[in-house]
Amino acid sequence: QVQLVESGGGLVQPGGSLRLSCTASGIIFSIYAMGWYRQAPGKQRELVASLSNSGSTTYLESVKGRFTISRDNAKNTVYLQMNSLKPEDTAVYYCHAGLMQHSSWGQGTQVTVSS
């Protein structure tokens, strides 16, 4: 049974930083592409960052230079380091694991950027 558990969300002031973590179980983590998505109220879920099993990354244009995705295969964990946070980054952030037709989601963690 695949399980993705996110942590690290919370309330932060504009300009602040947070690091999200997602630990996977039930999969051979190292062969999966991992991603972070977010969904703000009234908006569609969007891909924030992805990291392939070979190390290739993609980023949403609005987070480039501020967010960094990384993974530790020994810990079955993917991270999203978020710096210079803005109010428009406020959303529920979801971890995703994908391999061909297989797709799994975490339960989401709330990130709120507000003064």
PEKATA-V128830 format. One record per pair of residues at least 6 apart in sequence whose C-alpha atoms are under 8 Angstrom apart, sorted by the first residue. I is the first residue (numbers start at 1). J is the second residue. If there is no record, write none. Layout:
i->{I:I}
j->{J:J}
This chain:
i->{1:1:2:2:2:2:2:3:3:3:3:3:3:4:4:4:4:4:4:4:4:4:4:5:5:5:5:5:5:6:6:6:6:6:6:6:6:6:6:7:7:7:7:8:8:8:8:8:9:9:9:9:9:9:9:10:10:10:10:10:11:11:11:11:12:12:12:12:12:12:13:13:13:13:14:14:14:14:14:14:14:15:15:15:15:16:16:16:17:17:17:17:17:18:18:18:19:19:19:19:20:20:20:20:21:21:21:21:22:22:22:22:22:23:23:23:23:24:24:25:29:29:30:30:30:31:31:32:32:32:32:32:33:33:33:33:33:33:33:34:34:34:34:34:34:34:34:34:35:35:35:35:35:35:35:35:36:36:36:36:36:36:36:36:36:37:37:37:37:37:37:37:37:37:38:38:38:38:38:38:38:38:39:39:39:39:39:40:40:40:41:47:47:48:48:48:49:49:49:49:49:49:50:50:50:50:50:51:51:51:51:51:57:66:66:66:66:67:67:67:67:68:68:68:68:69:69:69:69:70:70:70:71:71:71:72:85:86:87:87:87:88:89:89:89:90:90:90:90:91:91:91:92:92:92:92:93:93:93:93:94:94:94:94:94:95:95:95:95:96:96:96:96:97:97:97:98}
j->{25:26:24:25:26:27:104:24:25:26:104:105:106:22:23:24:25:95:96:104:105:106:107:22:23:24:95:106:107:20:21:22:23:94:95:106:107:108:109:20:21:22:109:18:19:20:21:109:18:19:20:109:110:111:112:18:109:110:111:112:111:112:113:114:18:111:112:113:114:115:85:113:114:115:84:85:86:87:113:114:115:83:84:85:86:83:84:85:81:82:83:84:85:81:82:83:79:80:81:82:79:80:81:82:77:78:79:80:77:78:79:95:106:75:76:77:78:76:77:76:73:76:53:73:76:53:99:52:53:97:98:99:50:51:52:53:97:98:99:50:51:52:53:78:95:96:97:98:47:48:49:50:51:95:96:97:47:48:49:50:80:93:94:95:96:45:46:47:48:49:93:94:95:96:45:46:47:48:91:92:93:94:45:46:91:92:93:90:91:92:91:59:60:59:60:63:57:58:59:60:68:69:56:57:58:59:69:57:58:69:70:71:69:82:83:84:85:80:81:82:83:79:80:81:82:78:79:80:81:78:79:80:77:78:79:78:113:113:112:113:114:113:111:112:113:110:111:112:113:110:111:112:108:109:110:111:108:109:110:111:105:106:107:108:109:105:106:107:108:103:104:105:106:103:104:105:104}
